[in-house]
Amino acid sequence: MRSKPLLAALLCLAVAAPALAQSKLEGAQRPGKGGRQADTIPLPPKPEALAPGEIPPHAQQIGSGSGFVVGEHRVMTNHHVIEACTYLRLRRNSGQEVDARVIRADRERDLALIATEADVGPVLAFRSGPEVRRGEDVITYGFPLAGMLSAGPTLTTGTISALTGIADNARQYQISAPVQPGNSGGPLLDLAGHVVGVVVAKLNAQRVAQRTGDIPQNVNFAIKGSEAVEFLRGLHQEPRLAETATVQSAAAVGEIADASTVLVRCLR
């Protein structure tokens, strides 16, 4: 049986560090145990509030990720995106930046719910049915390598490769859609524009190659939408749900996601 440290070493978090003119990711995800529900973890209050558009002189960006709108003034992202932050800023594709704070985070699921006073876009609906299948086309939307690649969001396409994550982690999907640092917390969408997952990690190709002599291709992971729905309901935040029917083009799905996906800037 593989040990947790070994599994963690084989995964990279898709969160961008500030100096990500480097091409490697720092840190590794610890896959949650399938079926086990973790308590949500309240985070401490921030020591000082930011005035709109203002960042204290001592505050520096230490990383960034993605997030998407799940309720009025509410944004979902990964726990690992926000865990080291003293201040949070959300930036829409329009360039508008707003302050935010963490309501609750769940380390085991690697999810977090963020609140902001501003309107950051329409709520994305989670898919309520039918069940996600292997081979189904999916789309990621987020802000990979922000400041190094495009300053705006990036869309990638792929498929559901497996219905579990690394070591049969039942809380995740394996996906072939490429992800990079900064994609963490962004939505994984079906071709109707409904959320089926939350992007979380990619396989560490360098470490796998060292162990196997072969470089893995497009092995990435997303937290299942059902886990995100359960997390929200545990906070009495009822998610928007929709049955998937009409299939659209990737470009059309991107337009849906664009209005509701934000860059999450982590400052300390």
Secondary structure, DSSP 8 states (H G I E B T S, - for coil): ---HHHHHHTEEE--B-TTTTS-S---------TT-----B-----SS---TT---TT--EEEEEEEEEEETTEEEE-HHHHTT-SEEEEE-TTS-EEEEEEEEEETTTTEEEEE-SS-------EEEES---TT-EEEEEE-TTTTTS-SS-EEEEEEEEESS-GGG-TTEEEE-S---TT-TT-EEE-TTS-EEEEEEEEE-HHHHHHHHSS---S-EEEEEHHHHHHHHHHTT----EEE------HHHHHHHHHTTEEEEEEE-
